[in-house]
């Protein structure tokens, strides 16, 4: 089964490389660092300046409008994948990367009088090496 693509594209991204090898202290002030095996599993921190809850013509929350900024659609995407279901994140430099959510999703606070617009928030995605 094909992995679903993360469709929430309006954000900035910071990439963190994990600590993969620690120096080992040897006698006489010497240290040795073992070369890691395989590529690192990066952590992607996505910063969203704002997202929004959209309403349909009947006044119900709609997850299909303006998908890139739709907070309800992001909430449903998280519920579908949680912390275990792999999906694809399209990074501007690395291309499509297999990831999972690194932490449980916490819906951001809404701006007072903001018509369903949220405050800024972050989502972390953990790369999965297959």
C-alpha positions in Angstrom: 0.0 0.0 0.0 1.3 3.4 -1.0 2.2 5.9 1.8 0.1 9.0 2.1 1.8 12.4 1.4 1.7 15.0 4.2 -0.3 17.8 2.4 0.2 20.7 4.8 2.9 22.6 2.8 2.8 26.1 4.2 5.4 26.0 6.9 9.1 26.4 7.6 11.3 23.4 8.4 14.3 22.9 10.6 16.3 19.7 10.3 18.0 18.2 13.4 20.6 15.5 13.0 20.8 13.0 15.9 23.8 12.4 18.1 25.0 9.1 16.6 28.3 8.3 18.2 29.8 9.3 21.5 33.6 9.6 22.0 35.0 6.9 24.2 37.7 8.0 26.6 40.9 5.9 26.4 43.9 6.1 28.6 46.5 8.9 28.4 43.9 11.5 27.4 43.1 9.8 24.1 39.5 9.5 22.8 38.1 7.4 20.0 34.8 8.0 18.1 33.3 5.0 16.3 32.0 5.7 12.8 28.1 5.3 12.8 26.6 2.6 10.7 24.1 3.8 8.1 22.6 7.3 7.5 21.1 9.4 10.3 17.4 9.5 11.0 16.7 13.2 11.0 14.1 15.1 13.0 12.0 17.6 11.0 10.5 20.5 13.0 7.8 22.2 11.0 6.7 25.6 12.1 3.2 26.8 11.1 2.5 30.5 11.5 -1.2 29.8 11.6 -3.8 27.4 10.4 -7.6 27.7 10.3 -10.8 25.8 10.9 -13.0 26.2 7.8 -16.8 25.9 7.7 -18.9 24.5 4.9 -22.2 26.1 3.7 -24.1 24.5 6.5 -21.7 25.8 9.2 -20.1 22.5 9.9 -16.3 22.2 10.3 -14.9 21.2 6.8 -11.7 19.2 6.3 -11.6 19.6 2.5 -11.3 23.3 2.0 -7.8 24.9 1.6 -6.1 21.7 2.7 -2.6 23.4 3.0 -3.9 25.5 5.9 -6.8 23.4 7.2 -6.4 22.7 10.9 -9.2 20.2 11.0 -7.6 18.2 8.2 -4.3 18.2 10.0 -6.1 16.9 13.2 -7.7 14.1 11.1 -4.4 13.3 9.4 -2.8 12.9 12.8 -5.7 10.7 14.1 -5.2 8.5 11.0 -1.4 8.1 11.5 -0.8 8.8 15.2 2.8 7.8 16.2 3.0 4.5 14.3 1.7 4.9 10.7 4.4 5.9 8.2 3.7 8.7 5.7 5.7 10.8 3.2 7.0 14.3 3.9 8.1 16.3 0.8 11.2 18.2 1.9 12.4 21.0 -0.4 16.0 19.6 -0.4 15.8 15.9 0.4 12.6 15.1 -1.6 10.1 12.6 -0.2 11.1 11.3 3.1 9.4 8.5 5.1 8.4 9.8 8.5 6.1 9.4 11.5 4.9 11.9 14.0 7.5 12.4 16.7 5.1 13.5 19.4 1.4 13.4 19.9 -0.3 16.3 18.1 -1.6 19.1 20.3 -4.2 21.4 18.6 -3.0 25.0 18.9 -5.0 27.7 20.6 -7.2 29.8 18.4 -6.8 33.6 18.1 -9.5 35.5 20.0 -11.9 36.9 17.4 -9.8 35.2 14.7 -12.6 33.4 12.9 -11.1 30.0 13.5 -7.5 31.0 12.9 -4.9 29.4 15.2 -1.8 30.7 16.9 1.5 29.5 15.5 2.6 26.0 16.4 5.1 23.3 15.6 4.9 19.7 14.5 7.8 17.3 14.7 8.3 14.5 12.2 10.8 11.7 12.8 12.5 10.2 9.7 12.2 6.4 9.4 15.0 4.6 7.6 13.7 1.6 5.7 
